[in-house]
Amino acid sequence: IFTFIAMDVLHPCIYLWTVGNKIKDEEMAKMSCLQKLMNVGWWKRKMAVLILNEHVTNVFRFVNPAYMFCLPILVFYNSYFGAAGGFALVAVGAGH
């Protein structure tokens, strides 16, 4: 399920969290598997590769407007979408 948390919060926060990562390829090649698992820089790099790639960014870019377009239609299907959508519009802002 694509939510506003994933699209509007997680993606920029991952970028800000990983932007200062200084680990290099040569340093990673010298590490053992256990050292990699215990290294924060390795985890930041893996998270950045997983989330901050072109495919995930394009999915977020196109699904978010589609969700906002479909939300009024989904309200007729289930009232949960009305409550969640109303909260999202108030929290994020109608012009977002």
N, C-alpha and C positions, 0 to 999 in steps of 0.2 A: 504494500500500500504506500503510495507516494503521499506524503504529508507536507505541510508547510515547514515542519521542523526539519525535515531532511533537505528540502529545497532552499529554504531561506536562512537557516541557522547552521546546520551541520557543514555544508559545503564551504562557506566563508570561514567558519571556525577551524576547520581542518587546514585551510590555507594559512591562516594566521599562526596556527600551532606549528606547522612544518616549515614556514618560510625561513627560519634561522638555522635549519639543519646543516651542519658543517661536515658530516661524514662523507668520505670520498670512496670511490670504487676500489682503489688500492687498499685502503684501510679495511673495507668490508671483505676483500679477498683474503686477507691475512687472518681474519677472525674464524674461530671454530663455531660450530652450530650453537653451542651453549653460550658462548660470548655474544653471538648475535641476538639470541633470545633475551639476554640480560641487558643489552645496550638500548638505551632510550632512542638514540639517533637512528638505529636500525629500524625500530618500530615506527618512528616518524616517517622515515623514507618509504617504508612499505605502505603505510596509511596514505601517504601522498600519491603513491603510484596507483593505489586502489581507487581512491575517491577523486583525485584531481587529474583525471585523464579526459580526453576529448569526448569519449563515448558517454560517460556519466554526466558530464557538463551539458551535452546536447540533449540527453534524456530529461534532465531537470529543466532545461530551457524550454522544451516543447510540451512537457507534461503539465507544468504549472499553469500556463494559460488555458490548456484544454480542461483542466480540472475546474478552473474558475468559470469556464463556459458551461460545463456540464453540471455544475453544482445546483443551479435552480431546477434543472430537470430531475436530478437525483432526489431532491426534496420530496417530490411526489411519490417516489418509490419507497423511501424510508425516512422517517422523521429525524433520525440520528444525523443525517447529512445537513438538515436545517440548523440544528443546534451547533454542530461542529463548524459548519460554514459561517454561521453568524458570529461565533466566537472568533474564527479566523479573520473575518473581515474587520472586526473590532480591534483585534490584537495587531494585525498586520497593516490595516488601513485599506480603504476601498480603492484608492488610486494606485496601489502597489501592483 
